[in-house]
Amino acid sequence: MGNWNLTVQILDSEIEVCRNPVQKAHLFHVRGLILEEKLGRMEEARASYDAALAEDPNNVEFLRQQERLAISSAEWDKVLSVRARMMELLPDTKVQVQILLASAHLMEYQLKDKKGSEAYYQKVLESQPE
């Protein structure tokens, strides 16, 4: 475990001097992965992932990471907001339909919000060519 802690310290030093937002976002992301997967320090990992997204807000990979963490901690409102952002960034209709269906399912089964679920299903129907 000691080597991973040292790696996090080195990444912290790199982040401090990095001026390129995309590179800095990548460093934060790698830091988050190490904190989460190797050290089990979830809150620090989450903060690192948030920082990565703040540096590079259009990075879909970072958004998917946010979605995964929000699902694992049952932060349903955050899941929906992350998915809404992904919808803005991903123009592929098939991908958007998958996101809408997943959100409809979340509304129906996790949040027990039938009207909210129906709204997502309606968006799916509207996205389909006639």
C-alpha positions in Angstrom: 0.0 0.0 0.0 2.9 2.3 0.6 3.8 2.6 -3.0 0.3 3.7 -3.9 0.4 6.4 -1.2 3.6 7.6 -2.7 2.1 7.6 -6.2 -0.8 9.7 -4.9 1.8 12.2 -3.4 3.7 12.3 -6.7 0.4 13.0 -8.6 -0.5 15.7 -6.1 2.9 17.4 -6.9 2.2 17.0 -10.6 -1.3 18.4 -10.3 0.0 21.4 -8.4 2.3 22.5 -11.2 0.3 21.4 -14.2 -1.2 24.3 -16.2 -2.8 22.3 -19.1 -6.4 21.7 -18.1 -6.7 18.4 -20.1 -3.5 17.0 -18.6 -4.5 18.2 -15.1 -7.9 16.5 -15.5 -6.1 13.2 -16.5 -3.9 13.5 -13.4 -6.9 14.0 -11.2 -8.6 11.0 -12.8 -5.7 8.7 -12.3 -5.4 9.9 -8.7 -9.1 9.1 -8.2 -8.6 5.6 -9.7 -5.7 4.9 -7.3 -7.6 6.3 -4.3 -10.7 4.2 -5.1 -9.3 1.0 -6.5 -6.0 0.6 -4.7 -6.5 2.5 -1.4 -10.2 2.3 -0.8 -10.4 6.0 0.0 -13.8 6.7 -1.6 -14.4 10.3 -0.5 -11.0 11.4 -1.6 -11.5 9.5 -4.9 -14.8 11.2 -5.4 -13.2 14.6 -4.8 -10.5 13.8 -7.3 -13.0 12.7 -9.9 -15.0 15.9 -9.3 -11.8 17.9 -9.9 -11.1 16.0 -13.1 -14.5 16.9 -14.4 -14.2 20.5 -13.3 -11.0 20.7 -15.4 -12.5 18.9 -18.4 -16.3 19.1 -18.2 -16.9 17.6 -21.6 -15.1 14.4 -20.9 -17.6 11.6 -21.2 -15.3 9.0 -19.6 -15.2 11.2 -16.5 -19.0 11.6 -16.6 -19.4 7.8 -16.8 -17.2 7.5 -13.7 -19.4 10.0 -11.9 -22.5 8.0 -12.9 -21.0 4.7 -11.7 -20.1 6.2 -8.3 -23.5 7.9 -7.9 -25.2 4.6 -8.7 -23.1 2.7 -6.2 -24.0 5.2 -3.5 -27.6 5.5 -4.5 -27.4 9.2 -5.3 -30.2 9.0 -7.8 -30.6 12.8 -8.4 -26.9 12.9 -9.3 -27.2 9.9 -11.6 -30.0 11.8 -13.5 -28.0 15.0 -13.7 -24.9 13.2 -15.0 -27.0 11.4 -17.5 -28.6 14.7 -18.6 -25.1 16.1 -19.2 -24.1 13.0 -21.2 -27.2 13.5 -23.4 -25.9 16.9 -24.2 -22.5 15.6 -25.2 -23.4 12.4 -27.0 -25.2 13.0 -30.3 -25.7 9.4 -31.2 -29.4 8.7 -31.0 -29.0 5.0 -30.0 -26.8 6.0 -27.1 -29.3 8.7 -26.1 -32.1 6.2 -26.2 -30.1 3.9 -23.9 -29.5 6.7 -21.5 -33.2 7.7 -21.6 -34.3 4.1 -20.9 -31.9 3.7 -18.0 -33.2 7.0 -16.6 -36.8 5.9 -17.0 -36.0 2.7 -15.2 -34.3 4.5 -12.4 -37.3 6.9 -12.0 -39.8 4.0 -12.0 -38.0 1.4 -9.8 -35.6 3.4 -7.6 -37.5 6.7 -7.1 -41.0 5.2 -7.5 -41.9 8.2 -9.7 -44.3 6.9 -12.4 -44.9 10.3 -14.0 -41.1 11.0 -14.2 -40.6 7.6 -15.7 -43.3 8.2 -18.3 -41.7 11.5 -19.2 -38.4 9.7 -20.1 -40.3 7.0 -22.0 -42.1 9.8 -24.0 -38.7 11.3 -24.9 -37.7 7.9 -26.2 -40.7 7.8 -28.4 -40.1 11.3 -29.6 -36.5 10.4 -30.5 -37.6 7.7 -32.9 -38.0 8.5 -36.6 -41.5 8.0 -37.9 
